[in-house]
Amino acid sequence: MGVPAFFRWLSRKYTSLIVNCVEEKPKEVNGVIAPVDSSKPNPNDVEFDNLYLDMNGIIHPCCHPEDRPAPKNEDEMMLIIFDFIDRLFSIVRPRRVLYMAIDGVAPRAKMNQQRSRRFRASKEAHEKIEDMARIREEVLSNGMHLPPEKPKGEHFDSNCITPGTPFMFKLAECLRYYVHDRLNNDPGWRNIKVILSDANVPGEGEHKIMDYIRRQRGNASFFFLLN
């Protein structure tokens, strides 16, 4: 939710909040990877009705990870996002609703904060490149040896993960294709309701999820589902 150290505080105050889960792994059969059958009972001996995903918590780690090499291009990013959702789905195995919410246009106060932070980060990155070039030139002018510069690869600007960019439009299209593919081909998806709230819908992901949950409480069928 963008609150620094909030999860650490929450997990320390409520230690039973985090539990271990059993995760089935895809198996290799005759050289072919067989995906997990999510239509089978949950291996954790508990069934879940709904799964709500704040997609920005998935998109950022998949597009510019900190613990592994970055994806080569946007197509590879999309495949990593699909694999991540598949993994979460196979662990939880919702039986009624899958809600995926991508951050839309933020409120004005947060928008101003985001702009300030992004402009500052862009300026600092530009200044770092200039400083490195200047230091390298000074070292070479003094007759010292330096290893050749690494060739610059394709750089992914994480600032494009924001509403209104071509990247977010492409992501929404790819997720729609992904959902249709899973609904048609994955037995675990066939009887659930899938909702994708992309960046064209205003509001942050967690706010859209909570708004959906509150509106369901006013639905006449809500109390029937509880029974």
C-alpha positions as a Markdown table, in Angstrom:
| # | Residue | x | y | z |
|---|---|---|---|---|
| 1 | Met | 0.0 | 0.0 | 0.0 |
| 2 | Gly | 3.0 | 2.3 | -0.3 |
| 3 | Val | 3.4 | 2.7 | 3.5 |
| 4 | Pro | 7.1 | 2.2 | 4.4 |
| 5 | Ala | 7.8 | -0.7 | 6.8 |
| 6 | Phe | 4.0 | -1.3 | 7.2 |
| 7 | Phe | 4.2 | -5.0 | 6.4 |
| 8 | Arg | 7.1 | -5.5 | 8.8 |
| 9 | Trp | 5.2 | -3.8 | 11.6 |
| 10 | Leu | 2.0 | -5.8 | 10.8 |
| 11 | Ser | 3.9 | -9.1 | 10.7 |
| 12 | Arg | 5.6 | -8.4 | 14.0 |
| 13 | Lys | 2.5 | -7.3 | 15.8 |
| 14 | Tyr | 0.3 | -10.2 | 14.5 |
| 15 | Thr | 2.7 | -13.1 | 14.2 |
| 16 | Ser | 0.0 | -15.6 | 13.1 |
| 17 | Leu | -0.6 | -13.4 | 10.0 |
| 18 | Ile | 2.0 | -15.3 | 8.0 |
| 19 | Val | 1.5 | -19.1 | 7.5 |
| 20 | Asn | 3.4 | -21.6 | 5.4 |
| 21 | Cys | 1.7 | -23.0 | 2.3 |
| 22 | Val | 2.0 | -26.1 | 0.3 |
| 23 | Glu | 2.8 | -25.3 | -3.3 |
| 24 | Glu | 2.6 | -27.9 | -6.1 |
| 25 | Lys | 5.3 | -27.6 | -8.8 |
| 26 | Pro | 4.8 | -28.3 | -12.5 |
| 27 | Lys | 6.0 | -31.8 | -13.4 |
| 28 | Glu | 8.0 | -32.9 | -16.4 |
| 29 | Val | 6.4 | -35.8 | -18.3 |
| 30 | Asn | 8.3 | -37.2 | -21.3 |
| 31 | Gly | 10.3 | -34.0 | -21.6 |
| 32 | Val | 7.2 | -31.8 | -21.5 |
| 33 | Ile | 6.3 | -29.6 | -18.6 |
| 34 | Ala | 2.8 | -30.4 | -17.3 |
| 35 | Pro | 1.2 | -27.4 | -15.6 |
| 36 | Val | -0.4 | -27.7 | -12.1 |
| 37 | Asp | -4.1 | -28.8 | -12.3 |
| 38 | Ser | -5.7 | -26.1 | -10.2 |
| 39 | Ser | -9.1 | -27.7 | -10.5 |
| 40 | Lys | -8.1 | -30.3 | -7.9 |
| 41 | Pro | -8.6 | -29.7 | -4.2 |
| 42 | Asn | -6.3 | -27.2 | -2.6 |
| 43 | Pro | -3.3 | -29.1 | -1.1 |
| 44 | Asn | -3.4 | -26.8 | 2.0 |
| 45 | Asp | -6.7 | -28.5 | 3.0 |
| 46 | Val | -8.6 | -25.2 | 2.8 |
| 47 | Glu | -10.7 | -23.8 | 0.0 |
| 48 | Phe | -10.9 | -20.1 | -1.0 |
| 49 | Asp | -13.8 | -18.4 | -2.8 |
| 50 | Asn | -12.1 | -15.2 | -4.0 |
| 51 | Leu | -8.6 | -14.0 | -4.9 |
| 52 | Tyr | -7.9 | -10.3 | -5.1 |
| 53 | Leu | -4.6 | -9.2 | -6.7 |
| 54 | Asp | -3.1 | -5.7 | -6.5 |
| 55 | Met | -1.3 | -6.0 | -9.9 |
| 56 | Asn | 1.2 | -3.2 | -9.3 |
| 57 | Gly | 2.8 | -5.5 | -6.6 |
| 58 | Ile | 3.3 | -8.0 | -9.4 |
| 59 | Ile | 4.2 | -5.8 | -12.3 |
| 60 | His | 7.1 | -3.9 | -10.8 |
| 61 | Pro | 9.0 | -7.0 | -9.4 |
| 62 | Cys | 8.5 | -8.8 | -12.8 |
| 63 | Cys | 9.5 | -5.9 | -15.0 |
| 64 | His | 12.6 | -4.6 | -13.0 |
| 65 | Pro | 13.5 | -7.3 | -10.5 |
| 66 | Glu | 16.1 | -6.7 | -7.8 |
| 67 | Asp | 17.2 | -10.4 | -7.3 |
| 68 | Arg | 17.7 | -11.6 | -10.8 |
| 69 | Pro | 18.6 | -10.3 | -14.3 |
| 70 | Ala | 16.1 | -7.9 | -15.8 |
| 71 | Pro | 13.9 | -9.2 | -18.7 |
| 72 | Lys | 15.3 | -8.5 | -22.2 |
| 73 | Asn | 12.2 | -6.9 | -23.6 |
| 74 | Glu | 8.5 | -6.2 | -22.9 |
| 75 | Asp | 7.4 | -9.5 | -24.4 |
| 76 | Glu | 9.5 | -11.4 | -21.8 |
| 77 | Met | 8.1 | -9.2 | -19.1 |
| 78 | Met | 4.5 | -10.2 | -20.1 |
| 79 | Leu | 5.4 | -13.9 | -19.9 |
| 80 | Ile | 7.0 | -13.5 | -16.5 |
| 81 | Ile | 3.8 | -11.7 | -15.2 |
| 82 | Phe | 1.7 | -14.5 | -16.6 |
| 83 | Asp | 3.8 | -17.1 | -14.8 |
| 84 | Phe | 3.6 | -15.1 | -11.6 |
| 85 | Ile | -0.2 | -15.0 | -11.7 |
| 86 | Asp | -0.4 | -18.7 | -12.6 |
| 87 | Arg | 1.8 | -19.5 | -9.6 |
| 88 | Leu | -0.4 | -17.5 | -7.2 |
| 89 | Phe | -3.6 | -19.0 | -8.7 |
| 90 | Ser | -2.3 | -22.5 | -8.3 |
| 91 | Ile | -1.5 | -21.8 | -4.6 |
| 92 | Val | -4.8 | -20.2 | -3.7 |
| 93 | Arg | -7.2 | -21.8 | -6.2 |
| 94 | Pro | -10.2 | -19.5 | -5.9 |
| 95 | Arg | -13.5 | -21.1 | -6.8 |
| 96 | Arg | -15.7 | -18.0 | -7.5 |
| 97 | Val | -13.9 | -14.8 | -8.2 |
| 98 | Leu | -10.5 | -13.6 | -9.4 |
| 99 | Tyr | -10.2 | -9.8 | -9.3 |
| 100 | Met | -7.1 | -8.2 | -10.8 |
| 101 | Ala | -6.7 | -4.5 | -10.1 |
| 102 | Ile | -4.1 | -2.2 | -11.8 |
| 103 | Asp | -3.5 | 1.2 | -10.4 |
| 104 | Gly | -5.4 | 3.9 | -12.4 |
| 105 | Val | -5.1 | 7.6 | -12.1 |
| 106 | Ala | -4.1 | 8.5 | -8.6 |
| 107 | Pro | -5.6 | 11.3 | -6.4 |
| 108 | Arg | -4.1 | 14.7 | -7.0 |
| 109 | Ala | -1.9 | 14.6 | -3.8 |
| 110 | Lys | -0.3 | 11.3 | -4.7 |
| 111 | Met | 0.1 | 12.4 | -8.4 |
| 112 | Asn | 2.1 | 15.4 | -7.3 |
| 113 | Gln | 4.2 | 13.2 | -5.1 |
| 114 | Gln | 4.8 | 10.7 | -7.9 |
| 115 | Arg | 5.8 | 13.4 | -10.3 |
| 116 | Ser | 8.3 | 15.0 | -7.8 |
| 117 | Arg | 9.8 | 11.6 | -7.1 |
| 118 | Arg | 10.1 | 10.5 | -10.7 |
| 119 | Phe | 11.6 | 13.8 | -11.9 |
| 120 | Arg | 14.1 | 13.7 | -9.1 |
| 121 | Ala | 15.1 | 10.1 | -9.9 |
| 122 | Ser | 15.5 | 11.0 | -13.6 |
| 123 | Lys | 17.6 | 14.0 | -12.8 |
| 124 | Glu | 19.8 | 12.0 | -10.4 |
| 125 | Ala | 20.3 | 9.2 | -13.0 |
| 126 | His | 21.3 | 11.7 | -15.6 |
| 127 | Glu | 23.8 | 13.4 | -13.2 |
| 128 | Lys | 25.3 | 10.0 | -12.3 |
| 129 | Ile | 25.9 | 9.2 | -16.0 |
| 130 | Glu | 27.6 | 12.6 | -16.5 |
| 131 | Asp | 29.8 | 12.1 | -13.4 |
| 132 | Met | 30.9 | 8.7 | -14.5 |
| 133 | Ala | 31.8 | 9.9 | -17.9 |
| 134 | Arg | 33.8 | 12.9 | -16.5 |
| 135 | Ile | 35.7 | 10.6 | -14.0 |
| 136 | Arg | 36.5 | 8.1 | -16.8 |
| 137 | Glu | 37.8 | 10.9 | -19.0 |
| 138 | Glu | 40.0 | 12.3 | -16.2 |
| 139 | Val | 41.5 | 8.8 | -15.4 |
| 140 | Leu | 42.3 | 8.2 | -19.1 |
| 141 | Ser | 43.8 | 11.7 | -19.5 |
| 142 | Asn | 46.2 | 10.8 | -16.6 |
| 143 | Gly | 47.5 | 7.8 | -18.6 |
| 144 | Met | 45.8 | 5.2 | -16.5 |
| 145 | His | 44.2 | 2.1 | -17.9 |
| 146 | Leu | 40.5 | 1.3 | -17.7 |
| 147 | Pro | 38.6 | -1.7 | -19.0 |
| 148 | Pro | 36.4 | -1.0 | -22.0 |
| 149 | Glu | 32.9 | 0.2 | -21.3 |
| 150 | Lys | 30.2 | -2.4 | -21.4 |
| 151 | Pro | 27.8 | -2.1 | -24.4 |
| 152 | Lys | 24.6 | -0.4 | -23.4 |
| 153 | Gly | 21.6 | -2.7 | -23.8 |
| 154 | Glu | 18.0 | -1.8 | -24.0 |
| 155 | His | 17.0 | 0.3 | -21.0 |
| 156 | Phe | 13.6 | -0.1 | -19.4 |
| 157 | Asp | 12.3 | 3.0 | -17.8 |
| 158 | Ser | 10.1 | 1.9 | -14.9 |
| 159 | Asn | 8.3 | 5.3 | -15.0 |
| 160 | Cys | 6.3 | 3.9 | -17.9 |
| 161 | Ile | 4.4 | 1.8 | -15.3 |
| 162 | Thr | 1.8 | 4.5 | -14.9 |
| 163 | Pro | -1.6 | 5.2 | -16.4 |
| 164 | Gly | -1.8 | 6.6 | -19.9 |
| 165 | Thr | 1.5 | 5.1 | -21.3 |
| 166 | Pro | 1.8 | 2.7 | -24.3 |
| 167 | Phe | 3.3 | 0.1 | -22.0 |
| 168 | Met | 0.2 | 0.0 | -19.8 |
| 169 | Phe | -2.1 | -0.2 | -22.8 |
| 170 | Lys | 0.0 | -3.2 | -24.1 |
| 171 | Leu | -0.1 | -4.8 | -20.6 |
| 172 | Ala | -3.9 | -4.5 | -20.5 |
| 173 | Glu | -4.3 | -6.1 | -23.9 |
| 174 | Cys | -1.9 | -8.9 | -23.0 |
| 175 | Leu | -3.8 | -9.6 | -19.7 |
| 176 | Arg | -7.1 | -9.8 | -21.6 |
| 177 | Tyr | -5.6 | -12.3 | -23.9 |
| 178 | Tyr | -4.1 | -14.2 | -21.0 |
| 179 | Val | -7.5 | -14.3 | -19.2 |
| 180 | His | -9.4 | -15.5 | -22.3 |
| 181 | Asp | -6.7 | -18.2 | -22.8 |
| 182 | Arg | -7.0 | -19.5 | -19.3 |
| 183 | Leu | -10.8 | -19.4 | -19.3 |
| 184 | Asn | -10.8 | -21.6 | -22.4 |
| 185 | Asn | -8.0 | -24.0 | -21.7 |
| 186 | Asp | -7.4 | -24.2 | -17.9 |
| 187 | Pro | -10.0 | -26.4 | -16.0 |
| 188 | Gly | -9.3 | -24.5 | -12.8 |
| 189 | Trp | -10.5 | -21.2 | -14.4 |
| 190 | Arg | -13.7 | -22.4 | -16.1 |
| 191 | Asn | -16.2 | -21.8 | -13.3 |
| 192 | Ile | -14.9 | -18.6 | -11.8 |
| 193 | Lys | -15.7 | -14.9 | -12.5 |
| 194 | Val | -12.6 | -13.0 | -13.6 |
| 195 | Ile | -12.6 | -9.2 | -13.3 |
| 196 | Leu | -9.7 | -7.1 | -14.8 |
| 197 | Ser | -9.7 | -3.5 | -13.7 |
| 198 | Asp | -7.0 | -1.9 | -15.8 |
| 199 | Ala | -5.3 | 1.5 | -15.7 |
| 200 | Asn | -8.2 | 3.2 | -17.5 |
| 201 | Val | -10.3 | 2.8 | -14.3 |
| 202 | Pro | -9.4 | 5.6 | -11.9 |
| 203 | Gly | -8.2 | 4.8 | -8.4 |
| 204 | Glu | -5.4 | 2.8 | -6.9 |
| 205 | Gly | -5.5 | -1.0 | -7.0 |
| 206 | Glu | -6.1 | -1.6 | -3.3 |
| 207 | His | -8.9 | 1.1 | -3.3 |
| 208 | Lys | -10.6 | -0.5 | -6.2 |
| 209 | Ile | -10.5 | -3.9 | -4.5 |
| 210 | Met | -12.0 | -2.6 | -1.3 |
| 211 | Asp | -14.7 | -0.7 | -3.2 |
| 212 | Tyr | -15.6 | -3.9 | -5.0 |
| 213 | Ile | -15.8 | -5.9 | -1.7 |
| 214 | Arg | -18.0 | -3.2 | -0.1 |
| 215 | Arg | -20.4 | -3.1 | -3.1 |
| 216 | Gln | -20.8 | -6.9 | -2.9 |
| 217 | Arg | -22.1 | -6.6 | 0.6 |
| 218 | Gly | -25.0 | -4.6 | -0.8 |
| 219 | Asn | -25.8 | -7.2 | -3.3 |
| 220 | Ala | -28.8 | -9.4 | -2.6 |
| 221 | Ser | -27.0 | -12.6 | -3.6 |
| 222 | Phe | -24.1 | -11.8 | -1.1 |
| 223 | Phe | -25.9 | -13.4 | 1.9 |
| 224 | Phe | -27.0 | -16.3 | -0.3 |
| 225 | Leu | -23.3 | -17.0 | -1.2 |
| 226 | Leu | -22.4 | -17.0 | 2.5 |
| 227 | Asn | -24.7 | -19.9 | 3.0 |
